[in-house]
Every structure is written in C-alpha cells, then in structure tokens.
Amino acid sequence: MAFEKILVMIAIFTILGTLASQATSRALYKASIAEKHEQWMAEYGRVYPDSTEKERRFTIFKKNVEFVEKFNNDREKTYKLSVNQFSDMTNEEFLRHHTGYKTPAGTSLTSSSEDKSFIYRSLSIDDIPASLDWSEQGAVTSIKDQGSCNVCWAFAAAAAVEGITKIKTGQLVSLSEQQLLECDRNIGCDSGDIRSAFEYIKTNGGIASEEKYPYLSTPDMLTVQECDTRKETMQAARITGYENVTPNNQNALLKAVSMQPVATAIDSHGMEFRSYGGGVFKGPCGQTLNHAVTIIGYGTDNGTNYWLIKNSWGDKWGEKGYMRILRTETNGAGLCGLAMYASYPIV
C-alpha cells in the first residue's frame, strides 16, 4: 500500500512538473512574440494610441506570426511566407485598405475566343524569349507603396505606361498615380479599374510625372481630392489607346508580356498572398479579382514556370516588392485569375 502511495505521489509530481514546464514554455513563447512585436513596431514605425489597442494588435500579430511559422515549417510548401507591414491586421482590415480593383459592371471575364484586334496575335510562341524581366531592360521604375488607399489599379496602369514609354522612347519616367486617383472619375480610395485609367490617360492627352504630381501618402487620401487641373496638363508620357489580352488565354498573355509590361487583375484574398515572402507562389487562391498588379516578366525556376509581377505594397513585401507566381501551361484563367482581365497601353 505504501509503495502504491509513492507511485501516486510520483505521478502527481510528474504531472505538476509537466504542467509547470508547459506554462513556463507558453510564458516564454509569449514573451518571445511580445519582443518580436516590439521589434516589428520599431521597424515599421507603428505606434498605438493606448495599451488596450496595443494588446488587441498584439493578439492579432501573434496569430499571424503563428500562421506564418506553421506554413514555413511545412516542408511540402514550395514558397515561404514572411512577417510584413500587414502583420498586425486582420485579413478583413487588410483587404479593406490595401487592394482596390473593381471589375466594371457588365464586363465579361469568361470569353476564350481569339481577339482579332490583339496586336501580338500573329507573334509565334516559339519566337519569344524563354525568360524575360523588363526591370533588367530598364523599363520598370522602383517599387512603390499605395499605402492605405484602394488605388492598386492606378499603380498597375501607371507601371504599364512607364514600361511602354521606356520601350518606345528610351526614357524611363515615374508617372503620377495621384493624378489618376484625383482626375479619373475622382473616386478617391474607393476602388477602380485599370482600363478606365488607360482611357483617362488617352483622353487627357497624357499623364504627369510623379515629380510634378506626387502621390500623397497621408490620411487625407481617404477623402476625395480635387483634380489639380494645372498639374494635369504637365504630360510626361502619352498613349494612343490600350488593348485587352484575350481573357483566359495564357499564350496570348505570354506574347503580350514578351513585348511590354502588362497590367492585370488578380485575386489577393488569401492570407498566403498578403504574407508572401519568396519563392514561386502556388496558392491557394481563387478567381475573385480584387487587386491589380503589373506583369513585368516570366521565367523558370528549377523546372517551375512563373510570371514575375510588380506589386504596390512597398519593397518589404515579397521579393523586394515583386512576386513570382506559378505560370500554368493551360489556357485557363491562370493562378489567382491573373489571365482573366489583362490589358496593355499602346503608344
């Protein structure tokens, strides 16, 4: 009987010791995350109004860090996630302020017929380069940041115009997203459309440079600003129109990108997309288009074909602001729907 009591006591002490160890580990882990949060706040200049908001943001940050770490610990994953400037936001908050593409009502995204007006239609797939990066050709400006404004459509359109202007004139000029934000239907930070931006640039006779009509990364952007009609006339680049890549035709998209940067819409709803850190992104994602980017190239990494896209979330997101995303061989919508609504300017 005494021996049995001893065994029970040993078992109790063992359980208590294990619980204490687990509690200590949890405390240490929370302290480690808290330290990481402080470092993250310093890196991104984040300041919270009070301790309550800081605790709330810490809870969200911890959840997002755990998501990133769990993903990266899965050896079957072919790309990596990272902690970035969005890591103290819920996904709903992120989508509300950092995307901004809206498909115009009545637009067809399912047509797969050959578009006879597509100027690169006769180009042979066999004649295009196996890989291409327009930034290496000097046709891509530095990575920009749209901030807390749903104006990705303007950044994607401006980047495409910057690219074709460099190709045609030899001059690389950073162009004004602020002008598109204020003067193209004056919709403010309430989402917009790539093709509308192209149409505005054509009708206006051009677009000003970033230097002459700079982007305002301030809270004032969340309210509608008046178009500066004086700056609006300071054209640094012009286009004669734009064309749409045949929807759901990745061969047509490949032809277009081989000739110039192409603006397109994409589905960025997933946590994986917003936390992308490097490698060839393979999803998960759908085809609910809510963001706009510019495809500036393509290539192959260890047998995996990819598109190279320029984003507008700053150079601390992804691969210094860029993403490599899986390029499939089929003529479907493409991963994240990137082949559904692509367009390029004409000079």
TITI-903269 format. One record per atom (N, C-alpha, C): residue in three letters; x, y, z. Coordinates in pm, whole numbers, plus 50000, padded with zeros to 5 digits. Example, Ala and Ser with C-alpha at 12.3 -4.5 7.8 and 13.67 -1.06 7.14 Angstrom:
BEGIN
ALA513194943150780;ALA512304955050780;ALA513204967050780;SER512854977550708;SER513674989450714;SER512905000350787;
// end
This chain:
BEGIN
MET500844987950000;MET500005000050000;MET500875012550000;ALA501925012350082;ALA502835023850089;ALA503525026149956;PHE503865014849889;PHE504525015849759;PHE503605022349656;GLU502295018349663;GLU501325024049571;GLU501165039049595;LYS501165043349720;LYS501065057649751;LYS502255065349694;ILE503415058849703;ILE504615065249649;ILE504485067149498;LEU503965056849429;LEU503785057749284;LEU502805068749247;VAL501705069849326;VAL500715080349302;VAL501345094049320;MET502145095649427;MET502785108449452;MET503755112049340;ILE504495101849290;ILE505435104349180;ILE504675108849056;ALA503535102149031;ALA502715105648915;ALA502195119948926;ILE501735123649045;ILE501215137149067;ILE502305147549046;PHE503485144949105;PHE504585154349088;PHE505025155548941;THR504985144048872;THR505355144148730;THR504395152748649;ILE503085150948677;ILE502055158748606;ILE502205173448637;LEU502405176448768;LEU502565190448808;LEU503805196648744;GLY504865188548737;GLY506085193448674;GLY505895196148526;THR505165187048460;THR504895188748316;THR504055201248292;LEU503005202848374;LEU502145214548361;LEU502935227448383;ALA503785227048485;ALA504595238848514;ALA505545241948398;SER506125231248340;SER507025232948228;SER506295238748108;GLN505075233548084;GLN504285238647972;GLN503915253247993;ALA503535256448116;ALA503175270248147;ALA504365279448127;THR505535274748170;THR506755282548152;THR507065284548004;SER506895273547926;SER507155274347782;SER506205284247716;ARG504925283847756;ARG503955293147698;ARG504305307447733;ALA504725309447858;ALA505095322947902;ALA506315328047825;LEU507285319047807;LEU508495322747733;LEU508165325647587;TYR507265317347531;TYR506875319347391;TYR506155332647375;LYS505235335647468;LYS504525348247459;LYS505495359947475;ALA506465358347564;ALA507465368947582;ALA508285370647455;SER508585359347389;SER509355359847265;SER508555366947156;ILE507255363847145;ILE506395370347046;ILE506245385247079;ALA506125388147210;ALA506005402147251;ALA507245410147212;GLU508415403947229;GLU509655410547190;GLU509695412447038;LYS509245402146966;LYS509195403046820;LYS508245414146777;HIS507135415446850;HIS506165425946819;HIS506785439746839;GLU507525441346948;GLU508185454246974;GLU509185457446864;GLN509935447546822;GLN510915449646715;GLN510205453046585;TRP509095446146560;TRP508305448746440;TRP507735462946442;MET507235467346557;MET506695480846571;MET507765491246540;ALA508975488846588;ALA510085498146563;ALA510445498446416;GLU510465486746353;GLU510845485846212;GLU509865493146122;TYR508575491746153;TYR507535497546067;TYR506955510446121;GLY507535515646229;GLY507085528346283;GLY505655528246334;ARG505215516846385;ARG503835515546432;ARG503725520446577;VAL502785529546600;VAL502505534746734;VAL501005533646758;TYR500635527746871;TYR499225525946904;TYR498765536747002;PRO497495540546995;PRO497015551747078;PRO496975548747227;ASP496815536047265;ASP496745532547408;ASP497075517747427;SER497175513647553;SER497565499947586;SER496505489747542;THR495255493847543;THR494185484647501;THR494325481247354;GLU494565491347272;GLU494735489047129;GLU496005481247102;LYS497045483947179;LYS498295476547161;LYS498105461847191;GLU497365458547298;GLU497105444647335;GLU496275437747227;ARG495305445047172;ARG494475439447066;ARG495315436546942;ARG496175445846908;ARG497025443946791;ARG498055432846814;PHE498535431746940;PHE499465420946972;PHE498815407346951;THR497565406046992;THR496845393346976;THR496725389746828;ILE496425399546745;ILE496335397246600;ILE497705393846543;PHE498725401346587;PHE500095399046542;PHE500535384846576;LYS500275380446698;LYS500665367046742;LYS500005356446655;LYS498735358246625;LYS498015348546542;LYS498625348046402;ASN498965359546347;ASN499535360046212;ASN500935354146209;VAL501735356746313;VAL503075351046321;VAL502995335746328;GLU502075330746407;GLU501895316246419;GLU501475310146285;PHE500645317246210;PHE500235312446078;PHE501445311445985;VAL502295321845986;VAL503485322045902;VAL504445310845942;GLU504665309146072;GLU505615298946118;GLU505125284846087;LYS503835282446105;LYS503275269246074;LYS503415266245926;PHE503125276045843;PHE503245274345698;PHE504695271245661;ASN505635278945712;ASN507035277345676;ASN507655264545728;ASN507055258745833;ASN507555246045887;ASN507065233945809;ASP506155236145717;ASP505635225345633;ASP506595223445515;ARG507335212445517;ARG508365210245415;ARG507785207845277;GLU506495205445267;GLU505885203245137;GLU505585216445064;LYS505655227645137;LYS505405240545075;LYS506575244544986;THR506265250344874;THR507305253644776;THR507715268444779;TYR507075276244863;TYR507445290344879;TYR507325293945026;LYS507775305645062;LYS507815309745202;LYS506935322045226;LEU506455322945349;LEU505745334745394;LEU506675342945483;SER506285355245510;SER507095363445600;SER506215373145678;VAL506725377545790;VAL506075388145867;VAL506345401145792;ASN505305409245772;ASN505495421745698;ASN504655432945759;GLN504475443745686;GLN503795455445740;GLN502325453145769;PHE501775442045720;PHE500365439145741;PHE500115429545858;SER501155426145932;SER501065415146028;SER500285418146156;ASP499905430646178;ASP499045433346295;ASP497615436346251;MET497265432546128;MET495915434746075;MET495195421546058;THR493875421946074;THR493075410646034;THR493025410545881;ASN492655399345824;ASN492595398845678;ASN491525408145623;GLU490445409745699;GLU489365418845658;GLU489875433245652;GLU490635437345752;GLU491195450845753;GLU492155452845637;PHE492985443045613;PHE493955443845504;PHE493245445645370;LEU492255437445344;LEU491545437945216;LEU490795451145199;ARG490345456845310;ARG489555469145304;ARG490405481145262;HIS491705480645289;HIS492525492645268;HIS493725490945175;HIS494045479045131;HIS495295477245058;HIS495135470044925;THR493935469444873;THR493725463244742;THR493105474044651;GLY491895471644596;GLY491235482744528;GLY490835480744384;TYR490875468344332;TYR490405466344196;TYR488925462744197;LYS488175468444104;LYS486745465244091;LYS486425463243943;THR485925451343909;THR485545448643771;THR484305456743734;PRO484345464243626;PRO483175472143586;PRO481965463243560;ALA480805468043593;ALA479575460543571;ALA479415457143423;GLY478985444943396;GLY478755440843258;GLY479965435643185;THR481135435443251;THR482355430743188;THR482395415543184;SER482695409843068;SER482825395343056;SER484245391143090;LEU484365381443180;LEU485685376343218;LEU485845361843175;THR484945356843095;THR484945342643062;THR485175339742915;SER485185349942830;SER485355347542686;SER486715341442658;SER486755331142577;SER488015324842540;SER488255325442390;SER487435332942319;SER487595334042174;SER488805342742141;GLU489405340342025;GLU490585348041984;GLU490175362441951;ASP490885371942009;ASP490595386041986;ASP491405390741865;LYS490725393441754;LYS491415396841631;LYS492075410541636;SER491705418841735;SER492345431941747;SER493625431341828;PHE493935419741885;PHE495125417841968;PHE496365419141879;ILE497145429741899;ILE498225432941805;ILE499355422741805;TYR499465414641910;TYR500535404641915;TYR500025390741878;ARG498835390041818;ARG498215377141788;ARG499075368741694;SER499705374941596;SER500475367441496;SER501875363541546;LEU502255368541661;LEU503565365141718;LEU503605350341755;SER504655343441716;SER504775329241745;SER505365327041884;ILE504775317841958;ILE505285314442091;ILE506735309742081;ASP507065303041971;ASP508425297841953;ASP509465308841934;ASP509005320941900;ASP509935331841871;ASP510205341041991;ILE509475339142099;ILE509675347942214;ILE510755342342306;PRO511395350842386;PRO512445346042476;PRO511925335842577;ALA512775326742619;ALA512385316742719;ALA512135323142854;SER512795334242880;SER512585341643005;SER512815356442977;LEU512205364743060;LEU512315379243039;LEU511985386443169;ASP512755396943196;ASP512495405543312;ASP512655419943264;TRP511535427043252;TRP511595440643199;TRP512355450143291;SER512485446643420;SER513275455243508;SER514755454743469;GLU515195443343417;GLU516585442143370;GLU516795449843240;GLN515695452843171;GLN515785460743048;GLN515615475643076;GLY515495479243204;GLY515375493243242;GLY514005499243219;ALA512975490443206;ALA511635495243174;ALA510685494943293;VAL511245493743414;VAL510425492943535;VAL510975502543640;THR510135511243691;THR510565520443797;THR510645512843929;SER511175519444030;SER511315512944162;SER509955509544221;ILE509965500344314;ILE508735495944380;ILE508095507644455;LYS506775508844442;LYS506035519444509;LYS505105513344614;ASP504485522044694;ASP503605517444801;ASP502315525344797;GLN501205518744774;GLN499915525544767;GLN499395529644904;GLY500015524545012;GLY499575528145146;GLY498165523245175;SER497445530545258;SER496105526345300;SER495035532245208;CYS495225530245080;CYS494285535644981;CYS494055524944874;ASN492805522444842;ASN492465512244742;ASN492685517444601;VAL493945519244567;VAL494275525444438;VAL495275517044359;CYS495265503944383;CYS496175494944311;CYS496025496044161;TRP494785498444114;TRP494505499443971;TRP495335510543905;ALA495515521743976;ALA496295532943923;ALA497785529343918;PHE498275522444020;PHE499685518444023;PHE499985508443912;ALA499065498843890;ALA499265488843786;ALA499255495343648;ALA498305504443626;ALA498205511343497;ALA499425520143472;ALA499835527743574;ALA500985536643560;ALA502255528743527;ALA502435517343593;ALA503625509143568;ALA503655504043425;ALA502485500343372;ALA502425495543234;ALA502755506843136;VAL502275518943164;VAL502575530443078;VAL504055534243089;GLU504605533443211;GLU506035536043229;GLU506855526543144;GLY506425513743141;GLY507155503743066;GLY507155506342916;ILE505995508442857;ILE505925510442712;ILE506555523742672;THR506505533642760;THR507155546542730;THR508665544842720;LYS509225537142812;LYS510665534342807;LYS511025526542681;ILE510215516542648;ILE510485508242531;ILE510445516442403;LYS509495525642395;LYS509305533542272;LYS510215545842263;THR510515551842377;THR511265564542374;THR512665563642432;GLY512935553142507;GLY514235551942573;GLY514305559342705;GLN513185565842746;GLN513165573542870;GLN512275566742974;LEU512835563943090;LEU512055558243200;LEU511665569443294;VAL510365572043304;VAL509855582743388;VAL508815576943484;SER508955579943613;SER507955575743711;SER506715584543694;LEU505545578343677;LEU504335585643645;LEU503395587043765;SER502435596043754;SER501625600343868;SER500365591943892;GLU500405583743996;GLU499205576744039;GLU498215586344104;GLN498735597044165;GLN497865606944230;GLN496955613644127;GLN497475616144009;GLN496655622043904;GLN495505612743866;LEU495795599843854;LEU494735590243822;LEU493715589643935;LEU494205589944057;LEU493335589244175;LEU492385601244180;GLU492895613044149;GLU492095625144163;GLU491325628944037;CYS491845625443921;CYS491265630643797;CYS490475620443716;ASP490725607543735;ASP489965597343664;ASP488685594443741;ARG487625601043708;ARG486295599743772;ARG486295604343917;ASN487455608443969;ASN487555614044105;ASN486845605244208;ILE487215592444210;ILE486545582944300;ILE487285581144432;GLY488425587544447;GLY489175586244571;GLY489645572044595;CYS489685567944722;CYS490205554744759;CYS489125543944758;ASP488155545344670;ASP487015536144669;ASP487075526544552;SER488255521044523;SER488455511044418;SER488255516944278;GLY488845510144179;GLY488765514944042;GLY489155504343943;ASP489385508543818;ASP489585499343708;ASP490795503443623;ILE491625493643589;ILE492825495943508;ILE492475502543374;ARG491485497243307;ARG491155501943172;ARG490605516143175;SER489915519443280;SER489445533243296;SER490635542743306;ALA491685538343375;ALA492885546543387;ALA493535548743251;PHE493645538043172;PHE494195539443037;PHE493355549042952;GLU492045547642962;GLU491155556042883;GLU491305570742922;TYR491455573143053;TYR491665586843100;TYR492965592543045;ILE494055584943051;ILE495355589743003;ILE495275593242855;LYS494615584642778;LYS494445587342635;LYS493655600142613;THR492495601142678;THR491605612642658;THR492235625642706;ASN492995625042814;ASN493635636942871;ASN494835641642789;GLY495295633142699;GLY496465636742620;GLY497765633242689;GLY497675625542798;GLY498885621242867;GLY498725621143017;ILE499825618743085;ILE499865618043231;ILE501135624743281;ALA501025631543393;ALA502165638743450;ALA503145629143518;SER504305634143547;SER505305626143618;SER504985625943768;GLU505545616343835;GLU505415615443981;GLU505995628044046;GLU507075633143987;GLU507725645044041;GLU506795657244037;LYS506085658843926;LYS505215670543910;LYS503885669043985;TYR503405656643999;TYR502095654244061;TYR502265642544157;PRO502935644744271;PRO503345633844360;PRO502195627044434;TYR502465614744471;TYR501495606644545;TYR501455611344690;LEU500255613044745;LEU500095617844882;LEU499795606244976;SER500815601445039;SER500645590145132;SER500265595445270;THR499075601145280;THR498605606945405;THR497165602745430;PRO496675604345554;PRO495265601145583;PRO494275609245498;ASP494695620945447;ASP493805629145366;ASP493375621945239;MET494145611945198;MET493825604845076;MET492515597145087;LEU492105594345209;LEU490885586545227;LEU489645594645193;THR489815607645175;THR488705615945128;THR488985620144984;VAL487935622944911;VAL488095626544770;VAL488805639944757;GLN489855640444675;GLN490605652644649;GLN490195658444514;GLU490315671244499;GLU490015677644372;GLU491165675544273;CYS490815673244147;CYS491825671844043;CYS492565685144025;ASP493895684444026;ASP494705696444003;ASP494815698343852;THR493985706943797;THR493925708543651;THR495185714543592;ARG495965721643672;ARG497235727043623;ARG498255715843607;LYS498405707743710;LYS499345696643702;LYS498905686343599;GLU497595685143580;GLU497035675343489;GLU497525677343346;THR497925689543313;THR498365692643175;THR499875690843156;MET500585687343263;MET502045685943255;MET502425671743211;GLN502035667943090;GLN502215654143045;GLN503685650143031;ALA504005638943094;ALA505355633343082;ALA505345620942993;ALA504155615442969;ALA504005603542884;ALA502625603742822;ARG502525598042702;ARG501255597542632;ARG501015583542577;ILE499755579942561;ILE499405567442494;ILE498315570442391;THR498225562142289;THR497185563942188;THR495965555242215;GLY496105546242311;GLY494985537542345;GLY495465525742427;TYR494675515342431;TYR495055503142502;TYR494345491342439;GLU494845479442464;GLU494195467142417;GLU494065457242531;ASN493075448842519;ASN492835438442619;ASN493385425142568;VAL494105418142654;VAL494565404742620;VAL493355395442622;THR493265386442525;THR492145377042520;THR491995370142654;PRO490815371142718;PRO490625365042851;PRO490905350042851;ASN491525345442959;ASN491755331142981;ASN492625324742874;ASN493525332542817;ASN494425327542714;ASN495845331042755;GLN496505321742821;GLN497845324642873;GLN498905325142765;ASN498645318942649;ASN499575320742537;ASN499545335142488;ALA498335340742480;ALA498215354742439;ALA498875363842542;LEU498685360742670;LEU499305368742776;LEU500815367942768;LEU501345356142740;LEU502785354342728;LEU503335362642612;LYS502615362642500;LYS503035370742386;LYS503095385542424;ALA502045390242491;ALA501995404442528;ALA503125408242623;VAL503345400042726;VAL504385403142825;VAL505775402542762;SER505935394242659;SER507245393642592;SER507565406642519;MET506525414842497;MET506705427342422;MET506655439742512;GLN505965438842627;GLN505855450442716;GLN505225446342849;PRO505415453942957;PRO504715451243083;PRO503205452343064;VAL502475443443131;VAL501025442443115;VAL500355443743251;ALA499355452343260;ALA498575453943384;ALA497475443443389;THR497225437943507;THR496195427743518;THR495565427843656;ALA494385421643666;ALA493705419943794;ALA494025406143850;ILE493915404743981;ILE494295392244045;ILE493495390544175;ASP493405378244222;ASP492735375244348;ASP493775375044460;SER493685384544553;SER494665385344663;SER493995383344799;HIS492875376244801;HIS492095374944925;HIS492795366745033;GLY493635357344996;GLY494185347945093;GLY495265353545184;MET495365347745304;MET496435351345397;MET497805348445336;GLU497875337945253;GLU499145334245194;GLU499645344945098;PHE498725350745021;PHE499115361144924;PHE499665373444997;ARG498945378245095;ARG499375390545164;ARG500655388345244;SER500955375645283;SER502145372645363;SER503265366645280;TYR503115366645149;TYR504125360645061;TYR505505366545089;GLY506495357345099;GLY507845361845131;GLY508885358545027;GLY508645348144945;GLY509625344444844;GLY509375330644787;GLY509965327944670;GLY509735315444600;GLY508615316944499;VAL508285306044431;VAL507215306444332;VAL505875303644401;PHE505045313844408;PHE503755312844476;PHE502845303344399;LYS502215294044474;LYS501335284144411;LYS499945283844473;GLY499575294644542;GLY498255295044604;GLY498305289844746;PRO497125287844807;PRO495795287844747;PRO495275301944716;CYS494455302544613;CYS493735314844579;CYS492635311344481;GLY491705320644464;GLY490575318144376;GLY490615326844253;GLN489435330844208;GLN489335339244089;GLN488425351244114;THR488325355144241;THR487545366944275;THR488485378944271;LEU488525385644159;LEU489515396144134;LEU489275408344223;ASN490295412144300;ASN490155423544392;ASN491395432344399;HIS492415429144322;HIS493675436444329;HIS494235437644188;ALA495095447444166;ALA495725449444035;ALA497235449944049;VAL497935443643958;VAL499395443243957;VAL499855444743813;THR501175445343794;THR501725446143659;THR502655434343636;ILE502385426743531;ILE503255415443496;ILE504435421143418;ILE505635419543472;ILE506815425643409;ILE507785415143355;GLY507375402543354;GLY508265392343301;GLY507775378343331;TYR508635368843300;TYR508325354743322;TYR509635347043318;GLY509595334743366;GLY510795326543366;GLY510525312643419;THR511605305443453;THR511505291843505;THR512485290243619;ASP512025284243729;ASP512865282043847;ASP512815267243882;ASN513935260343859;ASN514015245943886;ASN512855238243822;GLY512575241543697;GLY511545234543623;GLY510135239943642;THR509965249943729;THR508645255843755;THR508525269143682;ASN507575270043591;ASN507355282543517;ASN506635292743604;TYR506995305243589;TYR506365315643671;TYR506195328543592;TRP505255336743640;TRP505115350643598;TRP505825359243702;LEU506415370243660;LEU507025379743753;LEU506135392043759;ILE505615395043877;ILE504715406443889;ILE505285417143982;LYS505025429543944;LYS505375441144028;LYS504125444944107;ASN504265445644239;ASN503135449244325;ASN503315463544374;SER502345468444450;SER502395482244500;SER502235482544652;TRP502915473044720;TRP502865472244866;TRP504215474944929;GLY505065482144862;GLY506375485444917;GLY507395474444894;ASP508675477544918;ASP509735467944888;ASP510035458145001;LYS509265458845111;LYS509455449145218;LYS508475437445207;TRP507585438345109;TRP506675427245082;TRP507285418344975;GLY507095405244989;GLY507525395944886;GLY509005396044861;GLU509375394944735;GLU510785395244697;GLU511165409544658;LYS511365417644761;LYS511685431844745;LYS510595439044665;GLY509345435244689;GLY508225441744624;GLY507645434144507;TYR508335423644464;TYR507905415644350;TYR507395401944396;MET506675395344309;MET506225381644333;MET506465373244208;ARG506935361244231;ARG506935351144124;ARG505755341944152;ILE504885340544054;ILE503665332844072;ILE503565322343961;LEU503095310643996;LEU503045299243905;LEU502415302943770;ARG503105299343663;ARG502605301043527;ARG502235287443473;THR500955285043458;THR500485272043413;THR500525271243261;GLU500465259043211;GLU500555256843067;GLU499195257442998;THR498135257043074;THR496805256743014;THR496345270742977;ASN495295271342899;ASN494745284242858;ASN493565288342945;GLY493625284843071;GLY492565288643163;GLY492805302343222;ALA492155304843335;ALA492205317943398;ALA493565321143460;GLY494415310943476;GLY495695313143541;GLY495545313043692;LEU496635310843763;LEU496575310643908;LEU496105324243959;CYS495185324144053;CYS494605336344111;CYS493875344844007;GLY493525338743893;GLY492765345943790;GLY493535356443713;LEU494865355743714;LEU495655366643655;LEU495555367743504;ALA494965357743437;ALA494815358443291;ALA493385362243250;MET492585366543346;MET491185369543317;MET490945383843268;TYR491795393243311;TYR491495407443285;TYR492775415343267;ALA493575411443167;ALA494865417943143;ALA494755427943028;SER495455439243041;SER495425449742939;SER496795456342930;TYR497065462742816;TYR498335469642800;TYR498115482342716;PRO498865492842745;PRO498735505442669;PRO499445504842537;ILE499005512942444;ILE499615513842310;ILE500155527942292;VAL501335528742236;VAL501955541742203;VAL502225542042053;
// end
